[in-house]
Amino acid sequence: MAHQTLLSDLCSVCNNATSKYRCPGCGTRTCSLPCYKRHQTRAQCTGKRDPTKFVKKSSLATPAGIDHDFNYLTSIEREVEKAGRQIEDRGLGPPPPRTGPRKGEISDAQFEAIGVHVIRAPKGLSRQRENKTRRSGRNNTIWTVEWIQPDSGRLLNEVIGHQPIAEAFLHAIGQNPPRPAKKRKRGDNEGPEQAPEGQDASTSQNDVQPNQAFDVAEEQREPAAPGQEGAISSAHPGPHELSGPEPVPPYHYYLLRPRTNTSRHVLIPVPPTSALDQVLCGKTVLEFPTIYVFPGGDLPDGFVLEKQYLESTSPEAKQMTNLLGSVPHPEVDDKASSQHLDSTRILEVLQQDLGGAL
């Protein structure tokens, strides 16, 4: 009896020949390309695999499952490359990235030229976004300054480099800096001018200005008794005796030194009359300077002066240097040095570890 083909193995389109192919989209069995084309026309099938179709766990670790995943990932890469080429051809891509600093932005080389070492914070952090330090049109540096008061908190404002520290802080908190008293002119202390020759004294007195007449009357007044001088002067104060603006309480300013090997804040005393550019020359800042303001001269807990910080760390560094100098350096061959550990290298690593814990 001749071997008969099962109906399930026959082509689902012509039902005459044995099926050899399976449609990737719906799984229909066909025997040839014409039958496959007729199947697509009848069933409106695209013949593409559905990547979201459920696959049994047992079918994932098979060659067919691996091929399915590989083909899916390859098709995604191909579509991405195709879309990128179309964007370039149509000119719809993003503008080229900037290679240099923006207008007014100061580069690291320019900071080094003026003697300031700026540590850049990673992009996206709040300190990096708050930094608005730039160059003005007159080639002046406009700094973003962080003022910190223990009682008032944190304050940010922009300060021109040639502005004094105390004046910049008073502007930041909304106070006007005290102005020096105006000096009186030399002519204010002198008496009335003498009348020219050929002119009556009465005529010269009538031509005297009101301010000069007030001075003449003061001179013609009889001298007061010793006990009444203070009362007269206080009752009629002169223009130079008027009270000026209210005195500003004295503040002490300290520049923060970033990235130190201590848990306390290391501060550098700052003269209040010095310009900001002079204060920052030779210093290191994190994105922009941070200045602490204290009403008194004593530092609270958690703060230390830079001089005290350097004095406390120098003995330990000196001790480690002496320890490294006392280690002998035996002469060994290149082969031996490659096989054995270098004691000098171990001590250098130890110094770095101990230095980071100071």
C-alpha positions in Angstrom: 0.0 0.0 0.0 1.5 3.3 -1.1 2.4 5.9 1.5 -0.4 8.6 1.7 0.3 12.2 2.9 -1.8 13.4 5.8 -4.2 16.3 5.1 -2.5 18.4 7.8 0.8 18.2 5.9 -0.7 19.4 2.6 -0.5 22.9 1.3 -3.4 24.9 2.7 -3.8 26.8 -0.5 -3.8 24.2 -3.3 -4.2 21.0 -1.2 -2.2 19.0 -3.7 1.5 19.1 -2.7 3.2 18.7 0.6 3.7 21.9 2.5 7.3 23.2 2.7 7.0 26.7 4.1 5.2 28.4 7.0 4.0 32.0 7.0 5.9 34.0 9.6 2.8 36.1 10.4 0.0 33.6 10.8 1.7 30.2 10.5 -0.2 29.1 7.4 1.5 26.2 5.5 2.3 26.6 1.8 4.2 24.6 -0.8 5.5 27.3 -3.1 5.9 31.1 -3.6 2.7 31.3 -5.8 0.7 29.7 -3.1 2.2 32.0 -0.5 1.3 35.1 -2.6 -2.3 33.8 -3.0 -2.5 33.3 0.7 -1.4 36.9 1.4 -4.0 38.2 -1.1 -6.9 36.1 0.3 -6.1 36.5 4.1 -4.7 40.1 3.8 -1.7 38.8 5.7 1.5 40.9 5.8 3.7 38.0 6.6 5.6 39.8 9.4 6.2 38.3 12.8 4.4 39.9 15.7 7.1 40.7 18.4 4.4 40.9 21.1 3.0 37.5 20.5 3.2 35.2 23.5 5.9 32.6 23.4 6.1 29.7 25.8 9.0 29.5 28.2 10.1 26.2 26.7 10.4 27.7 23.3 12.8 30.5 24.3 15.9 28.4 24.7 15.5 26.7 21.3 17.3 27.7 18.1 14.1 29.0 16.7 13.5 31.3 19.8 17.1 32.6 19.6 16.7 33.3 15.9 13.4 35.1 16.6 15.1 37.5 19.2 18.1 38.1 17.0 16.0 39.0 14.0 13.9 41.3 16.1 16.9 43.2 17.4 18.5 43.4 14.0 15.3 44.8 12.5 15.2 47.6 15.2 18.9 48.5 14.5 18.1 48.6 10.7 15.1 50.9 11.2 17.1 53.3 13.5 19.9 53.5 10.9 17.4 54.1 8.1 15.6 56.9 10.1 19.0 58.5 10.8 19.9 58.6 7.2 16.6 60.1 6.3 17.0 62.9 8.9 20.4 63.7 7.6 19.2 63.8 4.0 16.3 66.1 4.8 18.4 68.4 7.1 16.0 67.8 10.1 18.7 66.9 12.6 19.7 68.9 15.7 22.2 71.7 15.4 25.8 70.8 15.8 27.0 70.9 19.5 29.0 73.9 20.6 32.7 73.4 20.6 33.7 76.5 22.6 32.3 78.5 25.5 29.1 80.5 25.1 29.0 84.3 24.8 30.2 85.7 28.1 31.1 82.4 29.6 34.6 82.1 31.1 36.7 79.1 30.3 39.0 77.3 32.7 42.0 78.7 30.9 40.7 82.3 31.5 40.1 81.5 35.2 43.7 80.2 35.5 44.9 83.4 33.8 43.4 85.6 36.6 44.7 83.2 39.3 41.5 81.4 40.3 41.2 77.7 40.2 37.6 76.7 39.6 36.4 73.1 40.3 33.6 72.2 38.0 30.6 70.4 39.4 28.9 67.7 37.3 26.4 68.9 34.8 22.8 68.8 36.0 23.6 69.4 39.7 22.0 72.4 41.3 25.3 74.2 42.0 26.2 73.9 38.3 22.9 75.3 37.2 23.1 78.2 39.7 26.5 79.4 38.5 26.0 82.5 36.3 29.6 83.8 36.4 30.4 85.6 33.2 32.2 88.4 31.5 30.6 91.7 31.1 30.8 94.0 28.1 33.6 96.0 29.7 35.7 92.9 30.3 34.8 92.8 34.0 34.1 89.5 35.8 30.6 89.2 37.2 30.7 86.5 39.9 27.9 84.5 41.3 28.6 84.7 45.1 27.0 82.5 47.8 26.6 84.3 51.1 25.9 82.2 54.2 24.9 83.5 57.5 24.2 81.0 60.3 21.1 82.8 61.4 19.7 84.0 58.0 20.6 81.1 55.8 21.9 81.1 52.2 21.8 84.0 49.7 22.9 84.2 46.1 23.6 87.3 44.1 26.0 88.7 41.4 29.0 90.7 42.3 31.4 92.7 40.1 35.0 91.7 40.6 36.3 95.1 41.6 33.6 95.7 44.2 34.6 95.5 47.9 33.4 92.5 49.9 31.6 94.5 52.6 29.9 96.7 50.1 28.8 93.7 48.0 27.3 92.0 51.1 25.4 95.0 52.2 23.9 95.4 48.7 22.9 91.7 48.8 21.0 92.1 52.1 19.3 95.3 51.0 21.4 97.8 53.0 23.2 100.9 51.8 26.9 101.0 52.7 27.9 103.9 54.9 29.3 106.9 53.1 32.2 109.0 54.4 31.2 112.5 55.8 31.7 115.4 53.4 34.6 117.7 54.3 33.7 121.4 54.7 35.2 123.8 52.2 38.0 126.1 53.3 36.0 129.2 52.6 33.3 128.2 55.2 35.6 129.1 58.2 36.7 132.4 56.8 34.9 135.7 57.7 33.1 138.0 55.4 35.0 139.6 52.6 36.2 143.1 53.0 34.4 145.8 51.0 36.4 147.1 48.0 37.8 150.6 48.1 35.4 153.4 47.2 32.3 151.4 48.5 30.4 152.1 51.7 30.3 149.5 54.4 26.6 149.6 54.5 26.4 148.8 50.8 28.7 145.8 51.3 26.6 144.5 54.2 23.4 144.7 52.1 25.0 142.7 49.3 26.0 139.9 51.6 24.4 136.6 50.9 22.1 135.0 53.6 24.6 132.4 54.6 27.3 135.1 54.9 24.9 137.2 57.0 24.4 134.3 59.3 28.2 134.0 59.8 28.4 137.8 60.4 25.7 137.6 63.1 27.5 134.7 64.8 30.8 136.8 64.9 29.0 139.8 66.3 27.3 137.8 69.0 28.9 138.2 72.4 30.8 135.2 73.7 28.7 133.0 75.9 29.5 132.0 79.4 31.6 128.9 79.9 28.6 126.9 81.0 26.4 127.9 78.1 28.6 127.0 75.1 27.3 123.5 74.9 23.7 124.6 75.0 24.1 127.1 72.2 26.0 124.7 69.9 23.4 121.9 70.5 20.5 124.2 70.0 21.8 125.4 66.6 23.8 122.6 65.0 25.7 123.3 61.8 25.4 121.5 58.6 28.5 119.4 59.4 27.1 118.4 62.8 24.1 116.6 61.4 23.9 112.9 62.1 24.7 110.6 59.2 23.3 107.2 58.4 22.9 104.6 61.1 26.1 102.7 61.8 26.3 99.2 60.2 27.2 96.4 62.6 30.6 95.0 62.0 30.7 91.8 60.1 33.6 89.3 59.6 33.9 87.6 56.2 35.5 84.2 55.5 36.0 82.4 52.2 35.2 78.7 52.2 38.0 76.4 51.1 36.4 73.4 49.3 37.4 69.7 49.4 39.5 69.4 52.5 40.4 66.3 54.5 38.3 67.3 57.6 34.7 67.3 58.6 34.8 70.9 59.7 34.5 73.9 57.3 37.9 75.4 56.6 37.6 79.2 56.3 40.0 81.9 55.0 39.7 85.3 56.6 38.8 88.0 54.1 39.4 91.8 54.5 36.1 93.6 54.2 37.6 96.4 52.1 39.3 94.2 49.6 37.9 93.7 46.1 36.5 90.3 45.2 39.0 89.7 42.5 41.9 90.3 44.9 40.3 87.9 47.5 39.9 85.1 44.9 43.4 85.4 43.4 45.3 82.3 44.2 42.3 80.5 45.8 40.2 77.5 44.8 36.4 77.6 44.6 33.7 75.1 43.8 31.9 76.6 40.7 31.6 79.9 42.5 32.9 81.4 45.8 31.1 80.8 49.1 31.6 83.5 51.8 30.5 83.0 55.4 29.5 86.1 57.3 29.6 86.2 61.1 28.7 89.2 63.3 31.4 88.4 65.8 35.0 87.5 65.7 34.8 84.0 67.2 33.9 81.1 64.9 31.2 78.7 66.0 31.6 75.0 66.3 32.2 73.2 63.1 34.5 75.8 61.6 38.3 76.2 61.6 40.7 78.7 60.1 42.9 77.7 57.3 46.0 78.4 59.3 45.0 76.1 62.1 43.9 73.4 59.6 47.4 73.5 57.9 49.1 73.4 61.3 47.1 70.3 62.4 47.8 68.4 59.2 51.5 69.2 58.7 52.9 67.0 61.6 51.2 63.9 60.3 52.4 64.6 56.8 55.9 65.2 58.1 55.8 61.9 60.0 54.8 60.0 56.9 57.6 61.6 54.9 60.2 60.6 57.5 58.8 57.0 57.5 59.2 56.8 53.8 62.7 58.2 54.0 63.8 55.5 56.5 62.7 52.6 54.3 65.8 51.0 52.6 65.8 50.6 48.8 67.4 47.3 48.0 68.9 46.8 44.5 67.1 44.0 42.7 67.0 42.8 39.2 64.2 43.6 36.8 63.0 40.0 36.9 62.9 39.9 40.7 61.1 43.3 40.8 58.4 41.9 38.5 57.9 38.9 40.7 57.9 40.5 44.1 55.9 43.5 45.4 57.6 46.8 45.5 57.7 48.1 49.1 58.0 51.7 48.0 54.8 51.4 46.0 53.0 49.9 49.0 54.0 52.8 51.2 52.9 55.3 48.6 49.5 53.7 48.5 49.4 53.6 52.3 50.3 57.4 52.4 47.4 58.1 50.0 45.0 56.1 52.2 46.1 57.8 55.4 46.1 61.2 53.8 42.5 60.8 52.7 41.5 60.0 56.3 43.1 63.0 57.9 
